[in-house]
């Protein structure tokens, strides 16, 4: 195969060829399989498995609302800054005492629902919510462990 075709094209081709492949005899299936392998570049055994499997049912897209909205993120950032930007795992353990103390001293006023969601967040969720604040990017689709240090304008660590 000289040129590669896109994954979307392969999937579209698979759907079309699967219908042709299903009701044929052995000789016709072999010819269809040869054509499919030549076009897609798949290994013959992989192509055979793809053509024989039933097309999986897709779950409908999730329409649910976000649990942790901007109010939770804003409160978390205030607490995180107060806690001297500790990691999510340590912040999760210290969060109840920080929230209680900050509310008592008037530095933080939270609705009961926002307070409940803030205290229910896991350490991983806390890290995800704070990711944009720390790196200035969205974590979706990024390899967070290979981003490198957050550099200032001069390329050094911020102080």
N, C-alpha and C positions, 0 to 999 in steps of 0.2 A: 504494500500500500504506500503510495507516494505521499499523498497529503492526508492529514488527519481531519476528521469531521468532528463537529462539536458534540458535546454530550446531549444537548437538547435534540439535535438531529438524530443521534443514535437511538434515543428513547422513542422518538416519533417513528423511526424506521422499524424499531422492535415491535411497536404496537401494530403496525401495518403488516409486517411479515408474520407475526404470531398468528394472525387470523388466517392467512394463507396456509401456514404450516400445519395448523390444527387438524384439518380433515383429510390430509393427503396420505398416500401410501409411502412405502419405504424408499422407493427410487425417487419419487418427487420430493420427499423430505430431504434426502441427501443432496439433491440439486439446489433446493432452496437454502439449505444450510451452507453449501459451498458459496453461493452468491452472498449470503449474509456475512460470512467470515471475510470474504474478499472486500466488501464495502466497509465494514466497521473496523476491521483489524483485530477483532477479538480472537482469542484462542478457540479452536473448534469445540472443545469440551465446555468452555464457558458459554459459548453461543448456544450450544445444545441445551444447557440447563436453563438459560434465559428463555429460549423459545418454548420449552416444555412447561415452565412454571405458569401458574394462573396469575393474571395481573392483580397485584395487591390492591385492596380497597384503600383509598386514601381517607384519612380522618378529615372531617371538615376543619377549616382554619379556626384556630382559637380566637374567640371574640371577647374573651374575658377582660376585665379591666385590670389595670395595674394595682397591686396591693400597696406598693410603696410609691406614693405620689410625691410631688414637689414639696409638700408640707413636711413629710417625713424626712426627705433628703435635706431640706433646709435646717430642720432641728438637729439632724445627725451631724451636719457640718459644724454647727455651733458647738455641739458637745465635743466633737472631734478636735476642733481648734482649741477648746478649753483644756482638753486632755493632752495637749502638746502633740497632736497628730500621731497617736499610737496606732498600732496595727489593729485590724478588725477583730482578731481573736482576743486581744487584751481589752479592746474597747467593749466588746460584747460582755465580758465579765464585769467591767467597771461601770457599764451604762446605767444600771438602776440607781447606784449611789450618786453618780454625776447628775442624772436627771432630777432626782429628789432634791439634791443640794442646790442646784441651779434654780429650780422652781421655788424653793424656800427663800432664796436670797433675791428673787425677782429678776434673774437674768434670762429666764426661759418661761414662757407661758404656753402650755400645750393644751389642745382639746383632749378629752379623754380618749377619743378614737385614735388620734395621732400618737398619743402617748403609748397606747396599747400596741399599735403597729410598730412603733420604734423599739419598744422593749422586746417584741416578738421576733425581730429580725435576727437571722443567723449571722455568724461571723463572715461567711462567704458573701452573703447579701450586703452586709455592711461594706465590705471591700468593693463590691460592684457599684454600690451607690456612691462611694467616695472616689472611684476611679477617675471619673471625669474631672473632678476637682483637683486631683493630684497630677494627672498627665495631660489634661486639657483635651482629651479625645474620648470617644465612646468606646467601651470595651467590646462591643459587638463586632465579631470578625477579626479581632486582633489577637495576636499571640502576646499576652500580657507579660510573659516571663522573658521575652527577648526584646522589649522596647528600649531598654537602656535607661540610664538615670534621667530624671527630669532636668534638663539643662536650661540655664538662663540664657540671656542674649549673648553672653560671652562663651557659652559652651561648658561652663562649670556648674557644679551643684549650687542650687540656691541656698543662701545662708539664712 
